[in-house]
Structure formats: structure tokens, C-alpha cells
Amino acid sequence: MSIDTSAARRSTRGPRSHRPTRGYRVFRVVNALILTGVVVVTLYPFVNIVARSLSENAYIIAGQVNLVPRGFNLDTYKLVMSDPLFWTNYRNTVVYTVVSTVIAMVLTTCYAYVLSKQHLRGRTALVGIAVFTMFFTGGLIPNYILVTSLGLRNTIWAVALPNAISVFNLLVMKAFFEGLPTELEEAAAVDGLNTYGTLLRIVLPLSKAMVATMVLFYAVSFWNSWFAAFLYMDRLELFPVTVYLRNLIAGATDATSVGSNAGDVVQSAATIQSVTIVLTVLPILAVYPFIQRYFVSGVTLGAVKG
């Protein structure tokens, strides 16, 4: 009886490795180049702003500052940080962001959880109302009249309430809640939990990635927002720091308009703007790495499944 030794040798070999094709290698190189270009284009403006904030006024006026500071100095940082109005507006930004994010998360979570129930009567109408607001709004003047008639001007509620629900975030959370197993909620109902107990003790603990992602979306949106405060507030001590920055940029101010004394070195408006931008962005940059690990999984879990 003959034995096919060649077949036996082939069977004892491990799985044959597949070398990437030439087209795939080209694709990886091109992809790496494109992504590197995107990173460079994204980082360049911020690195330039940091370099300008740390450079001497003369080099900035001469246009000699690019990615590396010229004539390193911290005088402008000391100047801006010595202005009491800057810290007042900075505190307002923190308070507005925290309060607005909490309100937005409560309303968005409750609305999305309700819309995720297939048996809910009028569910289609509620979804339609939410989607309608994505494409049609009342307009600037009607919104201003509404906020004024409700007595919300010069209050935190003028910032928090008009933008409390983002329809995009609402639809993402709704899709995520629809993907949760219904058996979990049925078991919770058998154990005696009502709707609120099921949401707080079953659904939300399973939705940490989604909740963290939505908190990031809302917090960044409210932190960067300036138009609502600029429109509905007329007292300097109530403005967020973004309006403080906007006033610097729009007015092209110098050091004397942000609380400098007679002995201070006059700084250019561009330097002060750069320093204020850096100080405004730093908190978001500090918080983002702690939430970033939830970002991809949260958006993926909330995506519409085919």
C-alpha cells in the first residue's frame, strides 16, 4: 500500500502566509500619507497659536513666528491672567457647561429611551417632531422674543434651555437603546422595577460608553458656544470666556483694555488673542483623553445596524 508522502508533508505544514499584494501595499502607503497630512493640517493651527502666545511682540508683528516661539516670554499670560473679568467669565463658562450638559443629558436620555419603545403610541409622530426641528427653526428674532418673554435674558437658562436637546445625539441614543435586549427589561419588570427603575438600574449601567460619548459631545458644544450668551446677555460679568475672546478678536484690543497698569508692556492684540485661545482650549484637551476611550465604542454601539 503506497502512501502519498507529498500530501502528508503538505498537511503537516502550517497555514501558508499570504503576502500582501502590490495594490494593498500601495493603498497602505497612500493611506498613511493622507492620514499624516490630515494630522499635520489639524495640529498646525494650534501649534502656531501656542508658539505665538509664547513669543515676543516684535517677532509676531514681523511675521517671524511659525511653529517655534521666538523671544520666549510669559508677559502676556501674566497680563491676561491678572484680569479679574477673564476669571469671572472663565468661571461662568465652567458653570454654564456643567449645568447645560446635565440638563441636556437628562432630557436627551429620557426622550431617546421613550422613542426606543416600539409599542409606544404616537412614537412616529414624536420622532417626526424631533427630525422636523433639524431642518426648520423658528428663526433668530422669534427665538429672541420667546426667550425675552419668558424672562430668561441675563440668566444661565438662556444658554442651557434653547439648545438642551441635539436631535443628532437623540437619534444616536435611540438607536443604541433599541439594540439592548428586551429580555433584560422584562426580567426587571418581573422583579418589580418600574420604568424609571429599569432605566436607572438596568439600562444606564449598560450604556456607559454611549453616555460618556454624549457627555463629551454636549460639553464641547456648550464650552465652545458663544452666540447664545452674546445674544441673550448684556452684562460683562455674565459672559462666558468665549464671548470674552470674541470681544478681543472683534475689537482688536491691546493690553490696556484687559486690565493692564501703566507700567505693563503693551502687547499686541494678536498675542493676547493667542494666549486667551490657549487658556480656553486647555480644559477640553485635559478632559478629552479620559473620555476618548469611550468615543469610538459609544458611536459604534449607537450606529444604525443593517
C-alpha positions in Angstrom: 0.0 0.0 0.0 1.5 3.3 -1.1 1.4 6.5 0.9 1.2 9.9 -0.7 4.2 11.5 1.2 3.8 14.8 -0.6 0.2 15.2 0.7 1.4 14.2 4.2 4.1 16.9 4.1 1.6 19.5 3.0 -0.8 18.5 5.8 1.9 18.9 8.5 2.8 22.4 7.3 1.2 25.4 9.0 -1.2 27.7 7.2 0.5 29.3 4.2 1.1 33.0 4.8 -0.4 35.4 2.3 1.9 38.1 1.2 0.1 41.4 0.7 -0.5 42.3 -2.9 1.2 45.2 -4.6 -2.1 47.1 -4.7 -2.6 46.6 -1.0 0.9 47.9 -0.2 0.3 50.9 -2.3 -3.0 51.5 -0.6 -1.4 51.4 2.9 1.3 53.9 1.9 -1.2 56.3 0.3 -3.5 55.9 3.3 -0.6 56.6 5.7 0.4 59.7 3.7 -3.2 61.0 3.7 -3.8 60.5 7.4 -0.4 62.1 8.2 -1.4 65.1 6.1 -4.7 65.3 8.0 -2.9 65.3 11.3 -0.5 68.0 10.2 -3.3 70.2 8.9 -5.2 69.7 12.1 -2.3 70.3 14.5 -0.6 73.2 12.6 -3.0 76.0 13.6 -3.0 75.0 17.3 0.8 74.7 17.4 1.1 78.1 15.7 -1.2 79.6 18.3 0.8 78.2 21.1 4.0 79.5 19.6 2.6 83.0 19.1 1.3 83.0 22.7 4.9 82.4 23.9 6.7 84.8 21.6 7.7 88.4 21.8 5.5 91.0 20.3 8.1 92.2 17.8 8.6 88.8 16.2 4.8 88.4 15.9 4.4 91.8 14.2 7.3 90.9 11.9 5.6 87.6 11.0 8.5 85.5 12.1 6.6 83.1 14.3 5.6 79.8 12.8 5.9 76.6 14.8 8.6 77.6 17.3 8.3 80.5 19.7 10.7 83.5 19.1 11.8 85.5 22.1 10.2 83.3 24.7 8.2 85.3 27.3 5.2 84.9 29.6 4.3 88.5 30.0 1.1 88.2 28.0 0.0 85.2 30.1 0.6 87.2 33.3 -1.3 90.1 31.7 -4.4 88.1 30.7 -4.5 86.1 33.9 -4.3 89.2 36.0 -7.6 90.5 34.6 -10.4 89.7 37.0 -13.0 89.8 34.2 -11.2 86.9 32.5 -11.5 84.6 35.5 -15.1 85.7 36.1 -16.0 84.7 32.5 -14.0 81.6 32.8 -16.0 80.6 35.9 -19.2 81.3 34.1 -18.1 79.0 31.2 -17.5 76.1 33.7 -20.9 76.7 35.4 -22.8 77.0 32.1 -21.1 73.9 30.6 -21.8 71.7 33.6 -25.4 72.8 34.2 -26.3 72.8 30.5 -24.7 69.3 30.0 -26.6 67.8 32.9 -29.9 69.2 31.7 -29.2 68.1 28.1 -28.3 64.6 29.2 -31.4 64.2 31.3 -33.7 65.4 28.6 -32.0 63.5 25.7 -31.8 60.2 27.7 -35.4 60.3 28.7 -36.6 61.3 25.2 -34.4 58.7 23.5 -35.5 55.9 25.9 -39.1 56.7 25.2 -38.7 56.7 21.5 -36.9 53.3 21.6 -40.1 51.6 22.6 -41.7 50.1 19.5 -45.1 49.7 21.2 -45.3 53.4 22.2 -48.4 55.0 20.8 -47.6 58.1 18.8 -44.0 57.1 18.5 -43.8 58.0 14.8 -45.2 61.5 15.5 -42.7 62.1 18.3 -39.8 61.0 16.0 -41.2 63.2 13.2 -41.3 66.3 15.5 -37.7 65.8 16.6 -36.5 65.3 13.0 -38.5 68.3 11.8 -36.5 70.6 14.1 -33.3 69.5 12.4 -34.4 71.2 9.2 -36.7 74.0 10.3 -36.3 76.5 13.1 -38.3 79.5 14.3 -35.6 82.0 13.3 -33.4 84.3 15.3 -35.9 87.1 16.0 -38.8 84.7 17.2 -36.3 82.9 19.4 -35.1 86.2 20.9 -38.7 87.3 21.5 -39.5 83.9 23.1 -36.5 83.9 25.5 -37.2 87.6 26.4 -40.9 87.0 27.1 -40.1 84.0 29.3 -37.8 86.2 31.4 -34.7 84.2 30.6 -32.4 87.0 29.5 -29.3 87.5 31.6 -29.7 84.1 33.2 -28.0 80.7 32.7 -31.3 79.3 31.3 -31.0 81.4 28.2 -27.9 79.3 27.4 -29.0 75.9 28.7 -32.6 75.5 27.7 -32.8 76.6 24.0 -30.2 74.0 23.0 -31.0 71.4 25.6 -31.6 68.6 23.0 -29.5 67.8 20.0 -31.6 65.8 17.6 -28.5 64.0 16.2 -27.5 62.9 19.7 -31.1 61.9 20.4 -31.3 59.6 17.3 -27.9 58.0 18.2 -29.0 57.2 21.7 -32.4 56.0 20.5 -30.7 53.5 18.1 -28.5 52.3 21.0 -31.4 51.7 23.3 -33.2 49.8 20.6 -30.3 47.4 20.4 -30.4 46.4 24.0 -32.0 43.0 24.7 -35.7 43.4 25.7 -35.4 40.3 27.9 -33.4 42.4 30.4 -36.2 44.9 30.8 -38.8 42.1 31.0 -36.8 40.5 33.8 -36.5 43.8 35.6 -40.3 44.2 35.4 -40.8 40.8 36.9 -38.6 41.8 39.8 -40.8 44.7 40.4 -38.9 47.6 38.9 -40.9 50.4 37.3 -39.9 52.3 34.1 -37.6 54.7 36.0 -36.0 52.0 38.0 -35.3 50.0 34.8 -33.7 53.0 33.2 -31.6 53.9 36.1 -30.6 50.4 37.4 -30.5 48.3 34.2 -30.3 50.5 31.0 -27.9 53.2 32.0 -25.3 50.9 33.6 -25.1 49.1 30.3 -24.8 52.4 28.4 -21.7 53.8 30.0 -19.9 54.2 26.6 -22.8 55.9 25.0 -23.4 58.2 27.9 -19.8 59.2 28.1 -19.8 59.9 24.3 -22.9 62.1 24.6 -21.5 63.9 27.6 -18.4 64.7 25.5 -20.5 65.9 22.6 -22.6 68.2 24.7 -19.8 69.5 26.9 -17.6 70.5 23.9 -20.6 72.1 22.3 -21.6 74.2 25.3 -17.9 75.1 26.1 -17.4 76.5 22.7 -20.7 78.2 22.4 -20.7 82.0 22.5 -23.6 83.2 20.3 -26.4 82.4 22.7 -24.7 84.3 25.6 -23.8 87.2 23.2 -27.4 87.4 22.1 -29.3 87.0 25.4 -26.9 88.7 27.8 -25.8 92.3 28.1 -23.7 92.3 31.3 -20.0 91.7 31.1 -19.8 89.7 34.3 -22.3 87.2 32.9 -20.5 86.4 29.7 -18.6 83.1 29.2 -14.9 83.2 28.3 -15.7 82.5 24.6 -17.5 85.9 24.4 -14.5 87.5 26.2 -12.3 86.0 23.4 -14.8 87.1 20.8 -14.7 90.7 22.0 -10.9 90.6 21.9 -10.8 89.4 18.3 -13.6 91.7 17.2 -12.3 94.8 18.8 -8.6 94.1 18.2 -7.9 95.2 21.7 -4.5 95.9 23.3 -3.3 95.3 26.8 -4.9 98.4 28.2 -8.4 97.1 27.5 -7.9 93.9 29.6 -6.8 95.5 32.8 -3.2 96.4 32.4 -1.5 99.0 34.5 0.6 101.9 33.3 3.8 100.0 33.9 2.8 97.0 31.8 4.4 96.3 28.5 1.9 96.9 25.7 1.1 93.7 24.0 -0.4 93.3 20.5 -3.9 92.2 20.1 -2.7 89.1 18.3 -0.6 88.0 21.3 -3.5 88.4 23.8 -5.9 86.6 21.5 -3.4 83.7 21.2 -3.0 83.5 25.0 -6.7 83.5 25.6 -7.3 80.8 22.9 -4.7 78.6 24.6 -6.2 79.1 28.1 -9.7 78.4 26.7 -8.9 75.2 24.9 -6.7 73.6 27.7 -9.6 72.3 29.8 -11.1 70.4 26.9 -7.7 69.0 26.0 -7.2 67.9 29.5 -10.6 66.1 29.8 -10.7 64.6 26.3 -8.1 61.8 26.9 -10.1 60.4 29.8 -13.3 60.1 27.6 -11.7 59.3 24.3 -11.6 55.5 25.0 -15.4 55.6 25.2 -15.8 57.6 22.0 -15.4 55.0 19.2 -17.3 52.3 21.1 -20.1 54.6 22.0 -20.7 55.9 18.5 -20.3 52.4 17.0 -22.8 50.9 19.5 -25.3 53.7 18.7 -25.0 53.4 15.0 -27.8 52.2 12.9 -27.5 48.4 12.3 -28.2 47.0 8.9 
